[in-house]
Amino acid sequence: MTKTIKGKICGIYQRNGHRIWVASTGDYAAVCTKNNSVGKELPIVHDFNYNFVLMKDGTMLNIVNAVILNFGPPSPNNGKEYVINHKDGDWTNCDYQNLEWVPYHYRHSNRAKETLYSNGKFIEVHADGTIWEKGQKFPSWDHWVDHDMDLEYPSNNTFIWILLDEREYIDDLMKECGYIQGDDAGLKEPVILHRDLDYHNCASDNLEWTEKTDPRYIAFCKKRYEDRKTRNLELNAGKHIPDYWV
């Protein structure tokens, strides 16, 4: 079903109990009422992953999906994984003529910072591996605290205390913002290598997609283990540490 709204051809998109009208140009959205009338206009916002509208309960409705499902061709059904590509490279341009299905590839960013949204907040992920919100840099930690055992436990990766859909590890945030060098498409067991073997260095130019069997990654894991073991002794000096506590 289509309808002309404010001079734009619009279709209905439905997900998680919500229905919206969305324009084929990808720059207009409004609530779709029970009788398919046009309700409140919805502002379109975006982060690195999505152009979306937010419903009252916090549900995110993806504008790109809404547009291509209404006005574009269906995803190829040949057993391969496909993603939506913006032909002109501008991921904020959601016009149906600018969208196409392409085989999966890792989407890169060459910008100094990107934005992620979740749980009611926007954060900035910087290419140097730092995380910011409203001009304030989040501190990162390299260990957890176990109050029951009165011991501190080195993490496998640096992490931040931030509620973002449980994405606490900086590597995960860097991955989501396109800051890992190379491409994980076609890799059997893709992993993130820290090129200098320092698991604390999460800068984009230090992170690379590779296979789990890559000798460099094996060397990285070995060094990370030794570094964590040393850090464990530093954190818990004078305490009894179980053999499994590394």
ChimeraX commands (.cxc) that place a marker at each C-alpha (Angstrom):
marker #1 position 0.00,0.00,0.00 radius 0.5
marker #1 position 1.32,3.45,-0.92 radius 0.5
marker #1 position 0.13,6.97,-0.24 radius 0.5
marker #1 position 1.31,10.41,-1.29 radius 0.5
marker #1 position 2.19,12.45,1.81 radius 0.5
marker #1 position 3.61,15.96,1.50 radius 0.5
marker #1 position 4.33,15.26,-2.16 radius 0.5
marker #1 position 6.29,12.08,-1.38 radius 0.5
marker #1 position 5.35,8.50,-2.25 radius 0.5
marker #1 position 5.20,6.61,1.04 radius 0.5
marker #1 position 4.80,2.97,2.04 radius 0.5
marker #1 position 4.07,1.23,5.34 radius 0.5
marker #1 position 6.77,-0.44,7.43 radius 0.5
marker #1 position 5.83,-2.65,10.37 radius 0.5
marker #1 position 8.06,-4.09,13.08 radius 0.5
marker #1 position 7.72,-5.03,16.75 radius 0.5
marker #1 position 4.12,-3.87,16.89 radius 0.5
marker #1 position 4.86,-0.44,15.39 radius 0.5
marker #1 position 3.78,0.87,11.99 radius 0.5
marker #1 position 5.13,3.90,10.20 radius 0.5
marker #1 position 4.77,5.60,6.85 radius 0.5
marker #1 position 8.16,6.05,5.17 radius 0.5
marker #1 position 8.95,7.96,1.98 radius 0.5
marker #1 position 10.70,6.38,-0.99 radius 0.5
marker #1 position 13.25,9.19,-0.67 radius 0.5
marker #1 position 14.10,8.00,2.86 radius 0.5
marker #1 position 13.84,11.50,4.33 radius 0.5
marker #1 position 10.33,11.42,5.78 radius 0.5
marker #1 position 8.54,9.19,8.28 radius 0.5
marker #1 position 5.30,9.41,10.25 radius 0.5
marker #1 position 3.21,7.22,12.52 radius 0.5
marker #1 position 0.75,4.98,10.66 radius 0.5
marker #1 position -2.54,4.80,12.58 radius 0.5
marker #1 position -4.83,1.78,12.83 radius 0.5
marker #1 position -6.90,2.96,9.87 radius 0.5
marker #1 position -3.74,3.72,7.88 radius 0.5
marker #1 position -4.04,7.46,8.35 radius 0.5
marker #1 position -1.01,9.66,8.83 radius 0.5
marker #1 position -0.15,10.38,12.44 radius 0.5
marker #1 position 2.68,12.31,14.08 radius 0.5
marker #1 position 5.70,13.05,11.93 radius 0.5
marker #1 position 8.82,11.31,13.24 radius 0.5
marker #1 position 12.30,12.88,13.17 radius 0.5
marker #1 position 14.93,10.72,11.48 radius 0.5
marker #1 position 18.23,10.43,13.36 radius 0.5
marker #1 position 21.31,8.34,12.67 radius 0.5
marker #1 position 24.43,6.73,14.04 radius 0.5
marker #1 position 27.14,4.82,12.17 radius 0.5
marker #1 position 24.94,1.75,11.75 radius 0.5
marker #1 position 21.46,3.07,11.12 radius 0.5
marker #1 position 19.18,5.84,9.97 radius 0.5
marker #1 position 16.20,5.39,12.27 radius 0.5
marker #1 position 13.16,6.77,14.05 radius 0.5
marker #1 position 12.51,6.26,17.74 radius 0.5
marker #1 position 9.10,5.21,18.97 radius 0.5
marker #1 position 7.72,6.13,22.41 radius 0.5
marker #1 position 8.87,2.85,23.97 radius 0.5
marker #1 position 12.40,3.31,22.63 radius 0.5
marker #1 position 12.02,0.89,19.70 radius 0.5
marker #1 position 14.29,1.79,16.79 radius 0.5
marker #1 position 12.80,1.41,13.30 radius 0.5
marker #1 position 15.44,1.21,10.56 radius 0.5
marker #1 position 14.68,3.64,7.73 radius 0.5
marker #1 position 16.99,1.90,5.23 radius 0.5
marker #1 position 15.21,-1.42,5.76 radius 0.5
marker #1 position 11.83,0.32,5.53 radius 0.5
marker #1 position 12.72,1.97,2.22 radius 0.5
marker #1 position 14.29,-1.01,0.47 radius 0.5
marker #1 position 11.54,-3.40,1.57 radius 0.5
marker #1 position 8.88,-1.04,0.23 radius 0.5
marker #1 position 10.51,0.29,-2.92 radius 0.5
marker #1 position 13.60,-1.78,-3.71 radius 0.5
marker #1 position 14.24,-5.29,-5.01 radius 0.5
marker #1 position 14.20,-8.23,-2.58 radius 0.5
marker #1 position 17.47,-9.54,-1.21 radius 0.5
marker #1 position 18.98,-12.23,-3.50 radius 0.5
marker #1 position 18.18,-15.72,-2.32 radius 0.5
marker #1 position 21.22,-17.72,-3.39 radius 0.5
marker #1 position 22.63,-18.82,-0.05 radius 0.5
marker #1 position 25.09,-15.92,0.23 radius 0.5
marker #1 position 24.96,-13.17,2.84 radius 0.5
marker #1 position 23.95,-9.75,1.53 radius 0.5
marker #1 position 23.95,-6.25,3.02 radius 0.5
marker #1 position 22.41,-2.98,1.89 radius 0.5
marker #1 position 24.86,-0.66,0.13 radius 0.5
marker #1 position 24.55,3.09,-0.48 radius 0.5
marker #1 position 25.63,3.55,-4.08 radius 0.5
marker #1 position 26.98,7.08,-3.65 radius 0.5
marker #1 position 28.84,6.23,-0.43 radius 0.5
marker #1 position 26.65,8.60,1.59 radius 0.5
marker #1 position 24.99,6.38,4.20 radius 0.5
marker #1 position 22.59,9.17,5.19 radius 0.5
marker #1 position 21.14,9.19,1.66 radius 0.5
marker #1 position 18.35,6.62,2.00 radius 0.5
marker #1 position 16.58,7.28,-1.32 radius 0.5
marker #1 position 15.49,3.93,-2.76 radius 0.5
marker #1 position 17.43,4.65,-5.95 radius 0.5
marker #1 position 20.60,4.91,-3.88 radius 0.5
marker #1 position 20.17,1.52,-2.21 radius 0.5
marker #1 position 21.23,-1.90,-3.49 radius 0.5
marker #1 position 21.94,-5.40,-2.18 radius 0.5
marker #1 position 25.60,-6.42,-2.33 radius 0.5
marker #1 position 27.52,-9.43,-0.97 radius 0.5
marker #1 position 28.55,-8.92,2.65 radius 0.5
marker #1 position 31.66,-6.88,3.28 radius 0.5
marker #1 position 33.01,-5.11,6.33 radius 0.5
marker #1 position 32.04,-1.46,6.24 radius 0.5
marker #1 position 34.95,0.87,6.99 radius 0.5
marker #1 position 35.15,4.39,8.32 radius 0.5
marker #1 position 37.95,6.82,7.54 radius 0.5
marker #1 position 36.60,9.50,9.87 radius 0.5
marker #1 position 38.18,10.55,13.15 radius 0.5
marker #1 position 35.05,9.67,15.13 radius 0.5
marker #1 position 31.74,7.89,14.67 radius 0.5
marker #1 position 28.53,7.82,16.71 radius 0.5
marker #1 position 26.71,4.84,18.20 radius 0.5
marker #1 position 23.25,4.93,19.76 radius 0.5
marker #1 position 21.71,2.54,22.26 radius 0.5
marker #1 position 19.64,2.56,25.44 radius 0.5
marker #1 position 18.72,6.21,25.09 radius 0.5
marker #1 position 22.22,7.61,24.63 radius 0.5
marker #1 position 24.65,8.55,21.89 radius 0.5
marker #1 position 28.38,7.97,22.38 radius 0.5
marker #1 position 31.35,8.86,20.20 radius 0.5
marker #1 position 33.87,6.19,19.24 radius 0.5
marker #1 position 37.15,7.74,18.11 radius 0.5
marker #1 position 39.62,6.18,15.70 radius 0.5
marker #1 position 42.31,6.38,18.38 radius 0.5
marker #1 position 40.35,3.88,20.49 radius 0.5
marker #1 position 38.90,6.35,22.99 radius 0.5
marker #1 position 35.20,6.60,23.86 radius 0.5
marker #1 position 33.42,9.89,24.57 radius 0.5
marker #1 position 30.01,11.20,25.61 radius 0.5
marker #1 position 29.01,14.88,25.65 radius 0.5
marker #1 position 32.61,16.01,25.47 radius 0.5
marker #1 position 33.75,13.75,28.29 radius 0.5
marker #1 position 36.15,10.87,27.76 radius 0.5
marker #1 position 35.21,7.56,29.35 radius 0.5
marker #1 position 37.98,6.04,31.50 radius 0.5
marker #1 position 38.94,2.48,30.56 radius 0.5
marker #1 position 40.00,-0.37,32.81 radius 0.5
marker #1 position 42.15,-3.44,32.28 radius 0.5
marker #1 position 40.73,-5.56,35.11 radius 0.5
marker #1 position 37.61,-6.66,36.95 radius 0.5
marker #1 position 37.13,-6.76,40.72 radius 0.5
marker #1 position 35.79,-9.90,42.43 radius 0.5
marker #1 position 34.68,-8.74,45.86 radius 0.5
marker #1 position 33.71,-12.27,46.97 radius 0.5
marker #1 position 37.29,-13.50,46.60 radius 0.5
marker #1 position 38.92,-10.14,47.27 radius 0.5
marker #1 position 40.88,-10.51,44.04 radius 0.5
marker #1 position 41.25,-8.46,40.88 radius 0.5
marker #1 position 41.06,-10.18,37.53 radius 0.5
marker #1 position 42.78,-8.86,34.37 radius 0.5
marker #1 position 40.42,-8.65,31.41 radius 0.5
marker #1 position 41.07,-10.10,27.95 radius 0.5
marker #1 position 40.63,-6.58,26.60 radius 0.5
marker #1 position 40.34,-3.04,27.84 radius 0.5
marker #1 position 36.74,-2.18,28.67 radius 0.5
marker #1 position 34.57,0.74,29.74 radius 0.5
marker #1 position 31.78,0.97,32.28 radius 0.5
marker #1 position 28.99,1.98,29.93 radius 0.5
marker #1 position 25.60,0.42,29.29 radius 0.5
marker #1 position 25.36,0.08,25.53 radius 0.5
marker #1 position 23.59,-3.21,24.91 radius 0.5
marker #1 position 26.32,-4.92,26.96 radius 0.5
marker #1 position 28.99,-3.77,24.50 radius 0.5
marker #1 position 31.67,-2.94,27.06 radius 0.5
marker #1 position 34.83,-4.00,25.25 radius 0.5
marker #1 position 36.50,-1.30,23.20 radius 0.5
marker #1 position 37.35,-3.77,20.42 radius 0.5
marker #1 position 33.62,-4.43,19.97 radius 0.5
marker #1 position 32.84,-0.73,19.70 radius 0.5
marker #1 position 35.70,-0.21,17.24 radius 0.5
marker #1 position 34.36,-3.12,15.18 radius 0.5
marker #1 position 30.88,-1.62,15.06 radius 0.5
marker #1 position 32.22,1.72,13.86 radius 0.5
marker #1 position 34.24,0.33,10.97 radius 0.5
marker #1 position 37.65,0.88,12.53 radius 0.5
marker #1 position 39.14,-2.60,11.99 radius 0.5
marker #1 position 41.58,-2.76,9.07 radius 0.5
marker #1 position 40.93,-5.35,6.34 radius 0.5
marker #1 position 37.74,-7.37,5.85 radius 0.5
marker #1 position 36.25,-10.32,7.71 radius 0.5
marker #1 position 34.25,-11.42,4.66 radius 0.5
marker #1 position 35.37,-14.88,3.59 radius 0.5
marker #1 position 37.36,-15.60,6.75 radius 0.5
marker #1 position 36.50,-18.93,8.38 radius 0.5
marker #1 position 37.15,-17.80,11.96 radius 0.5
marker #1 position 37.56,-14.02,11.89 radius 0.5
marker #1 position 39.32,-12.46,14.87 radius 0.5
marker #1 position 40.75,-9.04,15.65 radius 0.5
marker #1 position 44.55,-8.87,15.77 radius 0.5
marker #1 position 46.39,-6.15,17.71 radius 0.5
marker #1 position 49.33,-5.63,15.38 radius 0.5
marker #1 position 51.76,-4.50,18.09 radius 0.5
marker #1 position 50.61,-7.43,20.30 radius 0.5
marker #1 position 49.46,-4.96,22.98 radius 0.5
marker #1 position 45.85,-5.75,23.87 radius 0.5
marker #1 position 45.50,-2.32,25.51 radius 0.5
marker #1 position 46.18,-0.48,22.24 radius 0.5
marker #1 position 42.79,-0.25,20.55 radius 0.5
marker #1 position 43.63,2.42,17.97 radius 0.5
marker #1 position 42.27,1.75,14.50 radius 0.5
marker #1 position 45.68,1.46,12.84 radius 0.5
marker #1 position 46.57,-1.28,15.34 radius 0.5
marker #1 position 43.51,-3.46,14.71 radius 0.5
marker #1 position 43.24,-5.91,11.81 radius 0.5
marker #1 position 40.90,-8.71,10.72 radius 0.5
marker #1 position 42.64,-12.05,10.39 radius 0.5
marker #1 position 42.09,-15.78,10.79 radius 0.5
marker #1 position 42.22,-17.39,14.21 radius 0.5
marker #1 position 45.01,-19.65,12.89 radius 0.5
marker #1 position 47.20,-16.70,11.81 radius 0.5
marker #1 position 50.63,-17.13,13.52 radius 0.5
marker #1 position 50.56,-13.42,14.37 radius 0.5
marker #1 position 47.26,-13.86,16.22 radius 0.5
marker #1 position 48.59,-16.91,18.05 radius 0.5
marker #1 position 51.62,-14.84,19.12 radius 0.5
marker #1 position 49.28,-12.05,20.22 radius 0.5
marker #1 position 47.21,-14.45,22.36 radius 0.5
marker #1 position 50.38,-15.84,23.95 radius 0.5
marker #1 position 51.71,-12.38,24.80 radius 0.5
marker #1 position 48.29,-11.29,26.09 radius 0.5
marker #1 position 48.23,-14.32,28.40 radius 0.5
marker #1 position 51.70,-13.54,29.74 radius 0.5
marker #1 position 50.86,-9.86,30.16 radius 0.5
marker #1 position 47.67,-10.71,32.03 radius 0.5
marker #1 position 49.53,-13.17,34.24 radius 0.5
marker #1 position 52.05,-10.48,35.17 radius 0.5
marker #1 position 49.28,-7.96,35.73 radius 0.5
marker #1 position 47.43,-10.47,37.90 radius 0.5
marker #1 position 50.42,-10.77,40.23 radius 0.5
marker #1 position 50.73,-6.99,40.40 radius 0.5
marker #1 position 47.06,-6.48,41.26 radius 0.5
marker #1 position 46.97,-9.18,43.92 radius 0.5
marker #1 position 50.39,-8.82,45.49 radius 0.5
marker #1 position 50.60,-10.77,48.74 radius 0.5
marker #1 position 47.29,-12.57,48.19 radius 0.5
marker #1 position 46.64,-16.23,47.49 radius 0.5
marker #1 position 45.73,-16.61,43.83 radius 0.5
marker #1 position 44.10,-19.86,42.61 radius 0.5
marker #1 position 45.86,-21.53,39.69 radius 0.5
marker #1 position 42.83,-20.95,37.44 radius 0.5
marker #1 position 42.74,-17.21,38.12 radius 0.5
marker #1 position 44.45,-16.16,34.86 radius 0.5
marker link #1:1,2 radius 0.2
marker link #1:2,3 radius 0.2
marker link #1:3,4 radius 0.2
marker link #1:4,5 radius 0.2
marker link #1:5,6 radius 0.2
marker link #1:6,7 radius 0.2
marker link #1:7,8 radius 0.2
marker link #1:8,9 radius 0.2
marker link #1:9,10 radius 0.2
marker link #1:10,11 radius 0.2
marker link #1:11,12 radius 0.2
marker link #1:12,13 radius 0.2
marker link #1:13,14 radius 0.2
marker link #1:14,15 radius 0.2
marker link #1:15,16 radius 0.2
marker link #1:16,17 radius 0.2
marker link #1:17,18 radius 0.2
marker link #1:18,19 radius 0.2
marker link #1:19,20 radius 0.2
marker link #1:20,21 radius 0.2
marker link #1:21,22 radius 0.2
marker link #1:22,23 radius 0.2
marker link #1:23,24 radius 0.2
marker link #1:24,25 radius 0.2
marker link #1:25,26 radius 0.2
marker link #1:26,27 radius 0.2
marker link #1:27,28 radius 0.2
marker link #1:28,29 radius 0.2
marker link #1:29,30 radius 0.2
marker link #1:30,31 radius 0.2
marker link #1:31,32 radius 0.2
marker link #1:32,33 radius 0.2
marker link #1:33,34 radius 0.2
marker link #1:34,35 radius 0.2
marker link #1:35,36 radius 0.2
marker link #1:36,37 radius 0.2
marker link #1:37,38 radius 0.2
marker link #1:38,39 radius 0.2
marker link #1:39,40 radius 0.2
marker link #1:40,41 radius 0.2
marker link #1:41,42 radius 0.2
marker link #1:42,43 radius 0.2
marker link #1:43,44 radius 0.2
marker link #1:44,45 radius 0.2
marker link #1:45,46 radius 0.2
marker link #1:46,47 radius 0.2
marker link #1:47,48 radius 0.2
marker link #1:48,49 radius 0.2
marker link #1:49,50 radius 0.2
marker link #1:50,51 radius 0.2
marker link #1:51,52 radius 0.2
marker link #1:52,53 radius 0.2
marker link #1:53,54 radius 0.2
marker link #1:54,55 radius 0.2
marker link #1:55,56 radius 0.2
marker link #1:56,57 radius 0.2
marker link #1:57,58 radius 0.2
marker link #1:58,59 radius 0.2
marker link #1:59,60 radius 0.2
marker link #1:60,61 radius 0.2
marker link #1:61,62 radius 0.2
marker link #1:62,63 radius 0.2
marker link #1:63,64 radius 0.2
marker link #1:64,65 radius 0.2
marker link #1:65,66 radius 0.2
marker link #1:66,67 radius 0.2
marker link #1:67,68 radius 0.2
marker link #1:68,69 radius 0.2
marker link #1:69,70 radius 0.2
marker link #1:70,71 radius 0.2
marker link #1:71,72 radius 0.2
marker link #1:72,73 radius 0.2
marker link #1:73,74 radius 0.2
marker link #1:74,75 radius 0.2
marker link #1:75,76 radius 0.2
marker link #1:76,77 radius 0.2
marker link #1:77,78 radius 0.2
marker link #1:78,79 radius 0.2
marker link #1:79,80 radius 0.2
marker link #1:80,81 radius 0.2
marker link #1:81,82 radius 0.2
marker link #1:82,83 radius 0.2
marker link #1:83,84 radius 0.2
marker link #1:84,85 radius 0.2
marker link #1:85,86 radius 0.2
marker link #1:86,87 radius 0.2
marker link #1:87,88 radius 0.2
marker link #1:88,89 radius 0.2
marker link #1:89,90 radius 0.2
marker link #1:90,91 radius 0.2
marker link #1:91,92 radius 0.2
marker link #1:92,93 radius 0.2
marker link #1:93,94 radius 0.2
marker link #1:94,95 radius 0.2
marker link #1:95,96 radius 0.2
marker link #1:96,97 radius 0.2
marker link #1:97,98 radius 0.2
marker link #1:98,99 radius 0.2
marker link #1:99,100 radius 0.2
marker link #1:100,101 radius 0.2
marker link #1:101,102 radius 0.2
marker link #1:102,103 radius 0.2
marker link #1:103,104 radius 0.2
marker link #1:104,105 radius 0.2
marker link #1:105,106 radius 0.2
marker link #1:106,107 radius 0.2
marker link #1:107,108 radius 0.2
marker link #1:108,109 radius 0.2
marker link #1:109,110 radius 0.2
marker link #1:110,111 radius 0.2
marker link #1:111,112 radius 0.2
marker link #1:112,113 radius 0.2
marker link #1:113,114 radius 0.2
marker link #1:114,115 radius 0.2
marker link #1:115,116 radius 0.2
marker link #1:116,117 radius 0.2
marker link #1:117,118 radius 0.2
marker link #1:118,119 radius 0.2
marker link #1:119,120 radius 0.2
marker link #1:120,121 radius 0.2
marker link #1:121,122 radius 0.2
marker link #1:122,123 radius 0.2
marker link #1:123,124 radius 0.2
marker link #1:124,125 radius 0.2
marker link #1:125,126 radius 0.2
marker link #1:126,127 radius 0.2
marker link #1:127,128 radius 0.2
marker link #1:128,129 radius 0.2
marker link #1:129,130 radius 0.2
marker link #1:130,131 radius 0.2
marker link #1:131,132 radius 0.2
marker link #1:132,133 radius 0.2
marker link #1:133,134 radius 0.2
marker link #1:134,135 radius 0.2
marker link #1:135,136 radius 0.2
marker link #1:136,137 radius 0.2
marker link #1:137,138 radius 0.2
marker link #1:138,139 radius 0.2
marker link #1:139,140 radius 0.2
marker link #1:140,141 radius 0.2
marker link #1:141,142 radius 0.2
marker link #1:142,143 radius 0.2
marker link #1:143,144 radius 0.2
marker link #1:144,145 radius 0.2
marker link #1:145,146 radius 0.2
marker link #1:146,147 radius 0.2
marker link #1:147,148 radius 0.2
marker link #1:148,149 radius 0.2
marker link #1:149,150 radius 0.2
marker link #1:150,151 radius 0.2
marker link #1:151,152 radius 0.2
marker link #1:152,153 radius 0.2
marker link #1:153,154 radius 0.2
marker link #1:154,155 radius 0.2
marker link #1:155,156 radius 0.2
marker link #1:156,157 radius 0.2
marker link #1:157,158 radius 0.2
marker link #1:158,159 radius 0.2
marker link #1:159,160 radius 0.2
marker link #1:160,161 radius 0.2
marker link #1:161,162 radius 0.2
marker link #1:162,163 radius 0.2
marker link #1:163,164 radius 0.2
marker link #1:164,165 radius 0.2
marker link #1:165,166 radius 0.2
marker link #1:166,167 radius 0.2
marker link #1:167,168 radius 0.2
marker link #1:168,169 radius 0.2
marker link #1:169,170 radius 0.2
marker link #1:170,171 radius 0.2
marker link #1:171,172 radius 0.2
marker link #1:172,173 radius 0.2
marker link #1:173,174 radius 0.2
marker link #1:174,175 radius 0.2
marker link #1:175,176 radius 0.2
marker link #1:176,177 radius 0.2
marker link #1:177,178 radius 0.2
marker link #1:178,179 radius 0.2
marker link #1:179,180 radius 0.2
marker link #1:180,181 radius 0.2
marker link #1:181,182 radius 0.2
marker link #1:182,183 radius 0.2
marker link #1:183,184 radius 0.2
marker link #1:184,185 radius 0.2
marker link #1:185,186 radius 0.2
marker link #1:186,187 radius 0.2
marker link #1:187,188 radius 0.2
marker link #1:188,189 radius 0.2
marker link #1:189,190 radius 0.2
marker link #1:190,191 radius 0.2
marker link #1:191,192 radius 0.2
marker link #1:192,193 radius 0.2
marker link #1:193,194 radius 0.2
marker link #1:194,195 radius 0.2
marker link #1:195,196 radius 0.2
marker link #1:196,197 radius 0.2
marker link #1:197,198 radius 0.2
marker link #1:198,199 radius 0.2
marker link #1:199,200 radius 0.2
marker link #1:200,201 radius 0.2
marker link #1:201,202 radius 0.2
marker link #1:202,203 radius 0.2
marker link #1:203,204 radius 0.2
marker link #1:204,205 radius 0.2
marker link #1:205,206 radius 0.2
marker link #1:206,207 radius 0.2
marker link #1:207,208 radius 0.2
marker link #1:208,209 radius 0.2
marker link #1:209,210 radius 0.2
marker link #1:210,211 radius 0.2
marker link #1:211,212 radius 0.2
marker link #1:212,213 radius 0.2
marker link #1:213,214 radius 0.2
marker link #1:214,215 radius 0.2
marker link #1:215,216 radius 0.2
marker link #1:216,217 radius 0.2
marker link #1:217,218 radius 0.2
marker link #1:218,219 radius 0.2
marker link #1:219,220 radius 0.2
marker link #1:220,221 radius 0.2
marker link #1:221,222 radius 0.2
marker link #1:222,223 radius 0.2
marker link #1:223,224 radius 0.2
marker link #1:224,225 radius 0.2
marker link #1:225,226 radius 0.2
marker link #1:226,227 radius 0.2
marker link #1:227,228 radius 0.2
marker link #1:228,229 radius 0.2
marker link #1:229,230 radius 0.2
marker link #1:230,231 radius 0.2
marker link #1:231,232 radius 0.2
marker link #1:232,233 radius 0.2
marker link #1:233,234 radius 0.2
marker link #1:234,235 radius 0.2
marker link #1:235,236 radius 0.2
marker link #1:236,237 radius 0.2
marker link #1:237,238 radius 0.2
marker link #1:238,239 radius 0.2
marker link #1:239,240 radius 0.2
marker link #1:240,241 radius 0.2
marker link #1:241,242 radius 0.2
marker link #1:242,243 radius 0.2
marker link #1:243,244 radius 0.2
marker link #1:244,245 radius 0.2
marker link #1:245,246 radius 0.2
view
